[in-house]
């Protein structure tokens, strides 16, 4: 099996014998890789009001969640066993609140110039950003739910550009 081929099931992280391995990206071209992901956390209206008022005793909930999300992208390969460590060139994390639905959405855009994509890093940023909001607010709202975490788009590499169709 050549270094860039997949096994008989189409999965790249397993060899022909079904053993897990880190994908060999040595022969891939260095390209500008970009990935965007999004998710949201749903909470009680009172919890969102507390976050928006800035009166939370733990501080700026969204600001801390943003830093946690950025930090998470840099540690992705330490937590996801077969991810390659990457030199990221840009990480942008934005949060948007919606009082009508009592939600906060998180969107992350991650970039690198490399031989493998940054989809997992973008998804990691979203998950950790939303988990940080949960952690900071769980004392007042244990029923918060994290939902709709997904890759929105990716570009770069041999497979080119992909976008979710909603």
Helices and strands as residue ranges (DSSP letters): E 31-42, H 45-53, H 61-74, H 76-79, E 88-98, E 103-114, H 119-137, E 145-155, E 162-163
